[in-house]
Amino acid sequence: MKMISEVIKETITNAKNIVITGEEGVGKLKKTIEALQDRDNVYYIGNPFDYKGNWRPKGYDKYIFNVMSLKRDLFIISNEIEILSIDPGQLSEKKPVLVIDEIYGRNEAQHEKIASLLKTQQIKVIIITGCLKNIGSLAQYLDLSIMLFEDDSFLTVEREFLNKICSILKPEPH
């Protein structure tokens, strides 16, 4: 059986926009960054909130420091001003992979920016979220979801079914 990071790596090669989901503690972010170790131009777009809307335990700065330790050449975009200033056209020239950590708590302007990144051809996007209900209307741009479980198993959900799931699960108001 393949390791989850290998499955994520293969999926990133074959798909443009992916969501990685699963309960707290299954290693969504860690396994995703593991899968990206040999890639250049990997950007991490942080969020001070988790999927429940809680502030990151131990503080956001410490969380960002831990994320930076996962990959030495990771580009960090950690605040709203940096997120909103991303130019998808310029960024696409680098053929990057963006890892967007959680959707919950992001405002409409950030959602619009994320949608524009998902629509830009030369940018691969991976959204990490604890719950698919937070994806909302962004689901229409996603190719598939990899749902991780505590026992290191996973479930792949393709676009059509992912869209159906997200249309049923309504995001909570921010």
Contacts in CASP RR format, 6 or more apart in sequence:
PFRMAT RR
TARGET T0000
AUTHOR 0000-0000-0000
METHOD contacts of the structure
MODEL  1
MKMISEVIKETITNAKNIVITGEEGVGKLKKTIEALQDRDNVYYIGNPFD
YKGNWRPKGYDKYIFNVMSLKRDLFIISNEIEILSIDPGQLSEKKPVLVI
DEIYGRNEAQHEKIASLLKTQQIKVIIITGCLKNIGSLAQYLDLSIMLFE
DDSFLTVEREFLNKICSILKPEPH
3 152 0 8 1.000
4 31 0 8 1.000
4 146 0 8 1.000
4 148 0 8 1.000
4 152 0 8 1.000
4 154 0 8 1.000
5 31 0 8 1.000
5 32 0 8 1.000
5 34 0 8 1.000
5 35 0 8 1.000
6 35 0 8 1.000
7 146 0 8 1.000
7 154 0 8 1.000
7 156 0 8 1.000
8 18 0 8 1.000
8 20 0 8 1.000
8 31 0 8 1.000
8 32 0 8 1.000
8 34 0 8 1.000
8 35 0 8 1.000
8 146 0 8 1.000
9 35 0 8 1.000
9 36 0 8 1.000
11 18 0 8 1.000
11 144 0 8 1.000
11 146 0 8 1.000
11 156 0 8 1.000
12 18 0 8 1.000
12 35 0 8 1.000
12 36 0 8 1.000
12 39 0 8 1.000
12 97 0 8 1.000
12 124 0 8 1.000
12 126 0 8 1.000
15 124 0 8 1.000
15 143 0 8 1.000
15 144 0 8 1.000
16 121 0 8 1.000
16 123 0 8 1.000
16 124 0 8 1.000
16 125 0 8 1.000
16 143 0 8 1.000
17 118 0 8 1.000
17 124 0 8 1.000
17 125 0 8 1.000
17 126 0 8 1.000
17 127 0 8 1.000
17 141 0 8 1.000
17 142 0 8 1.000
17 143 0 8 1.000
18 124 0 8 1.000
18 125 0 8 1.000
18 126 0 8 1.000
18 127 0 8 1.000
18 142 0 8 1.000
18 143 0 8 1.000
18 144 0 8 1.000
18 145 0 8 1.000
18 146 0 8 1.000
19 126 0 8 1.000
19 127 0 8 1.000
19 128 0 8 1.000
19 129 0 8 1.000
19 132 0 8 1.000
19 135 0 8 1.000
19 139 0 8 1.000
19 142 0 8 1.000
19 144 0 8 1.000
19 145 0 8 1.000
19 146 0 8 1.000
19 162 0 8 1.000
20 28 0 8 1.000
20 31 0 8 1.000
20 32 0 8 1.000
20 126 0 8 1.000
20 127 0 8 1.000
20 128 0 8 1.000
20 129 0 8 1.000
20 145 0 8 1.000
20 146 0 8 1.000
20 148 0 8 1.000
21 28 0 8 1.000
21 128 0 8 1.000
21 129 0 8 1.000
21 130 0 8 1.000
21 131 0 8 1.000
21 132 0 8 1.000
21 145 0 8 1.000
21 146 0 8 1.000
21 147 0 8 1.000
21 148 0 8 1.000
22 28 0 8 1.000
22 130 0 8 1.000
22 131 0 8 1.000
22 147 0 8 1.000
22 148 0 8 1.000
22 149 0 8 1.000
23 130 0 8 1.000
23 149 0 8 1.000
23 150 0 8 1.000
24 50 0 8 1.000
24 51 0 8 1.000
24 130 0 8 1.000
25 150 0 8 1.000
26 148 0 8 1.000
26 149 0 8 1.000
26 150 0 8 1.000
27 148 0 8 1.000
28 128 0 8 1.000
28 129 0 8 1.000
28 130 0 8 1.000
28 148 0 8 1.000
29 67 0 8 1.000
29 70 0 8 1.000
29 99 0 8 1.000
29 101 0 8 1.000
29 128 0 8 1.000
30 70 0 8 1.000
31 148 0 8 1.000
32 99 0 8 1.000
32 126 0 8 1.000
32 128 0 8 1.000
33 42 0 8 1.000
33 44 0 8 1.000
33 67 0 8 1.000
33 70 0 8 1.000
33 71 0 8 1.000
33 74 0 8 1.000
33 99 0 8 1.000
34 70 0 8 1.000
36 42 0 8 1.000
36 71 0 8 1.000
36 97 0 8 1.000
36 99 0 8 1.000
37 71 0 8 1.000
39 97 0 8 1.000
40 73 0 8 1.000
41 75 0 8 1.000
41 94 0 8 1.000
41 95 0 8 1.000
41 96 0 8 1.000
41 97 0 8 1.000
42 71 0 8 1.000
42 73 0 8 1.000
42 74 0 8 1.000
42 75 0 8 1.000
42 96 0 8 1.000
42 97 0 8 1.000
42 99 0 8 1.000
43 74 0 8 1.000
43 75 0 8 1.000
43 76 0 8 1.000
43 77 0 8 1.000
43 91 0 8 1.000
43 96 0 8 1.000
43 97 0 8 1.000
43 98 0 8 1.000
43 99 0 8 1.000
44 67 0 8 1.000
44 74 0 8 1.000
44 75 0 8 1.000
44 76 0 8 1.000
44 77 0 8 1.000
44 99 0 8 1.000
44 101 0 8 1.000
45 77 0 8 1.000
45 83 0 8 1.000
45 98 0 8 1.000
45 99 0 8 1.000
45 100 0 8 1.000
45 101 0 8 1.000
46 64 0 8 1.000
46 67 0 8 1.000
46 76 0 8 1.000
46 77 0 8 1.000
46 78 0 8 1.000
46 100 0 8 1.000
46 101 0 8 1.000
46 102 0 8 1.000
47 100 0 8 1.000
47 101 0 8 1.000
47 102 0 8 1.000
47 103 0 8 1.000
47 104 0 8 1.000
47 105 0 8 1.000
47 106 0 8 1.000
48 55 0 8 1.000
48 56 0 8 1.000
48 59 0 8 1.000
48 60 0 8 1.000
48 63 0 8 1.000
49 55 0 8 1.000
49 56 0 8 1.000
49 102 0 8 1.000
49 104 0 8 1.000
49 105 0 8 1.000
50 56 0 8 1.000
50 102 0 8 1.000
50 104 0 8 1.000
50 130 0 8 1.000
51 102 0 8 1.000
51 103 0 8 1.000
51 104 0 8 1.000
51 129 0 8 1.000
51 130 0 8 1.000
51 131 0 8 1.000
51 134 0 8 1.000
52 104 0 8 1.000
53 104 0 8 1.000
53 105 0 8 1.000
56 62 0 8 1.000
56 63 0 8 1.000
57 63 0 8 1.000
60 78 0 8 1.000
64 76 0 8 1.000
64 78 0 8 1.000
67 74 0 8 1.000
67 76 0 8 1.000
67 101 0 8 1.000
68 74 0 8 1.000
68 76 0 8 1.000
77 83 0 8 1.000
77 86 0 8 1.000
80 107 0 8 1.000
80 109 0 8 1.000
80 110 0 8 1.000
83 110 0 8 1.000
83 113 0 8 1.000
84 109 0 8 1.000
84 110 0 8 1.000
84 113 0 8 1.000
86 113 0 8 1.000
86 117 0 8 1.000
88 116 0 8 1.000
88 117 0 8 1.000
88 119 0 8 1.000
88 120 0 8 1.000
88 123 0 8 1.000
89 120 0 8 1.000
91 117 0 8 1.000
91 120 0 8 1.000
91 123 0 8 1.000
92 120 0 8 1.000
92 121 0 8 1.000
92 122 0 8 1.000
92 123 0 8 1.000
93 122 0 8 1.000
95 122 0 8 1.000
95 123 0 8 1.000
95 124 0 8 1.000
96 123 0 8 1.000
96 124 0 8 1.000
97 123 0 8 1.000
97 124 0 8 1.000
97 125 0 8 1.000
97 126 0 8 1.000
98 117 0 8 1.000
98 123 0 8 1.000
98 124 0 8 1.000
98 125 0 8 1.000
98 126 0 8 1.000
99 126 0 8 1.000
99 128 0 8 1.000
100 114 0 8 1.000
100 117 0 8 1.000
100 125 0 8 1.000
100 126 0 8 1.000
100 127 0 8 1.000
100 128 0 8 1.000
101 128 0 8 1.000
102 128 0 8 1.000
102 129 0 8 1.000
102 130 0 8 1.000
102 134 0 8 1.000
103 111 0 8 1.000
103 114 0 8 1.000
103 127 0 8 1.000
103 129 0 8 1.000
103 134 0 8 1.000
103 135 0 8 1.000
103 136 0 8 1.000
103 138 0 8 1.000
104 129 0 8 1.000
104 131 0 8 1.000
104 134 0 8 1.000
104 171 0 8 1.000
104 172 0 8 1.000
104 174 0 8 1.000
105 174 0 8 1.000
106 114 0 8 1.000
106 174 0 8 1.000
107 174 0 8 1.000
111 137 0 8 1.000
111 138 0 8 1.000
114 125 0 8 1.000
114 127 0 8 1.000
114 138 0 8 1.000
115 137 0 8 1.000
115 138 0 8 1.000
115 141 0 8 1.000
117 123 0 8 1.000
117 125 0 8 1.000
118 125 0 8 1.000
118 138 0 8 1.000
118 141 0 8 1.000
118 142 0 8 1.000
119 141 0 8 1.000
127 135 0 8 1.000
127 138 0 8 1.000
127 142 0 8 1.000
129 135 0 8 1.000
131 169 0 8 1.000
132 139 0 8 1.000
132 145 0 8 1.000
132 162 0 8 1.000
132 165 0 8 1.000
132 166 0 8 1.000
132 169 0 8 1.000
133 166 0 8 1.000
133 169 0 8 1.000
133 170 0 8 1.000
133 171 0 8 1.000
133 172 0 8 1.000
134 171 0 8 1.000
134 172 0 8 1.000
135 142 0 8 1.000
135 166 0 8 1.000
135 171 0 8 1.000
136 166 0 8 1.000
136 169 0 8 1.000
136 170 0 8 1.000
136 171 0 8 1.000
139 162 0 8 1.000
139 163 0 8 1.000
139 165 0 8 1.000
139 166 0 8 1.000
139 167 0 8 1.000
140 163 0 8 1.000
142 159 0 8 1.000
142 162 0 8 1.000
142 163 0 8 1.000
143 158 0 8 1.000
143 159 0 8 1.000
144 156 0 8 1.000
144 157 0 8 1.000
144 158 0 8 1.000
144 159 0 8 1.000
144 162 0 8 1.000
145 156 0 8 1.000
145 157 0 8 1.000
145 162 0 8 1.000
146 154 0 8 1.000
146 155 0 8 1.000
146 156 0 8 1.000
146 157 0 8 1.000
147 154 0 8 1.000
147 155 0 8 1.000
147 156 0 8 1.000
147 157 0 8 1.000
148 154 0 8 1.000
149 155 0 8 1.000
157 165 0 8 1.000
END
